Amino acid sequence: MMGVRSRSMKYLNLILFMCGIVLMALSTEATEISPTLKGVKRIAFFGDSLTDGSNYPDYVVNTLNRLHPEVRYELFNAAICGDTSTDLVRRLDADVLTLRPDLVVIGIGTNDALGKMEPEQYRENITTLIRSIQEHKAKVLLILPSPMSDEKREEKLLALIQVLRELAVTYDLPVADAHGLFQQWAKDGKSVVGSDGVHHGPDGFACMGWAVLDGLGYLGVPMETTIRPKSGLLEAWETSSPVTKKKSEEYDLTEAVSWRPYLPDPLLEKLGWADAPFVARGAWMPFDGLPSKDQVAFGRSYFEAPAVGVWRMEVGGSPKPLIVWVNGQKVWSSSRLHGYHPNVDRFPVKLLAGKNEIIVVSRYMTFVGLYPISPES
């Protein structure tokens, strides 16, 4: 009996040893930088509301930074609600190429399918994007957009997805098959598409993240879903009493009265899954959830500058109005729809040595960050 047990233990130890080797190999494979990410640090996500209002870019970059902490990947969300491929072509230079990204993740096609975009015009637009990005020495990953519930809309979308597949072959590009993964998850009973049949449901953000990680060469790695504020954001805010909404140019700082501390933690407990990530990401939000139709509020924060100088201010938020004052002077006002993320617009501001007052007006949310200007900015 002892001999049999001894042999059994040897076999068991051998099996455990072999399993350990396999697990080590899998772990090593999971942490090797994929070919798509070789030479990549700055990653821009370019698209419409399915990227703009989503957590998946954070999930992807957070996961990559956990796997490759030595790289310190940078996230730039350059998506804006309502955009089509034509809009992306129009704002590619100003909103993406000026960021000098190493990789651009393109997720566009849903609004094209909802509108009158023909496949050939869509092909021309995506081709322009690919060529322009590659001319600037950046890589491209194409997302096959998530499905839509309406059959006619889905039929139009499938025609555009076929264009993406063909262009991926032509230009030898990696693809994130969100469309296929969403269908698979939906069959498994997960809530990936919302009630409007277009936007994502509670499980959609994670599904998009898995699809992109798969497209980047990280199939099955654990995803990091913690949302954190971007460094440099102003996070300590005060909020004024509500003010009746009016034309942007008519707002006056004298209307900002009855300041109270902005408390994000209690707000997080009130908000649903769609709005809470904005607060977790570092936004100031004057109302509880959806944009106020009839009112705005002023937000106030402070920044300590070590000396007089020019800093880069980054502002995000949506929808209009969105206005910024620094030390009582209006320095910026929105002229377009803005994304639901921190760094949509970037511009220089002059700061005084010591305490500087920053005031914004919004009816939904605002991100404000301040950063030293450098050649790498």
Number of C-alpha atoms within 10 A of each C-alpha: 6 7 8 9 10 11 12 12 12 12 12 12 12 12 12 12 12 12 12 12 12 12 12 12 11 12 12 10 12 17 14 14 18 12 10 16 16 10 13 18 16 19 26 25 22 23 26 26 20 25 26 23 23 26 23 25 24 22 23 23 24 23 22 23 16 16 19 14 11 8 15 15 18 17 19 23 26 29 29 25 19 15 19 24 26 19 15 24 16 13 12 18 15 10 20 22 17 10 16 18 22 22 22 26 24 27 24 31 27 29 20 22 23 16 12 9 17 13 20 11 13 22 18 15 18 23 17 17 22 22 14 16 22 16 10 12 13 20 21 25 22 25 25 28 24 28 25 26 13 11 10 12 19 18 14 21 25 20 14 25 23 14 19 25 17 14 17 17 11 9 13 11 18 21 23 25 21 25 20 15 19 25 16 14 15 15 10 9 8 16 17 26 22 15 11 11 14 20 18 27 19 15 16 25 23 22 24 30 25 25 26 27 22 18 20 21 20 22 13 11 17 12 19 18 17 13 18 14 17 17 11 14 20 20 20 16 22 19 25 20 16 19 17 11 17 12 8 16 9 7 18 10 14 6 14 20 14 10 14 13 12 20 15 19 11 9 18 18 9 12 16 13 11 16 19 20 20 28 22 17 21 26 26 29 27 28 18 15 18 13 18 16 10 11 16 25 24 26 27 24 19 18 18 12 17 11 10 11 14 16 18 17 22 19 25 23 28 22 19 21 24 26 21 23 17 21 16 12 12 15 16 17 16 18 11 12 17 25 25 28 28 26 23 21 18 17 13 16 14 15 20 17 13 12 13 17 16 21 24 26 28 27 26 26 29 29 27 26 21 20 15 13 13 8 4 6 11
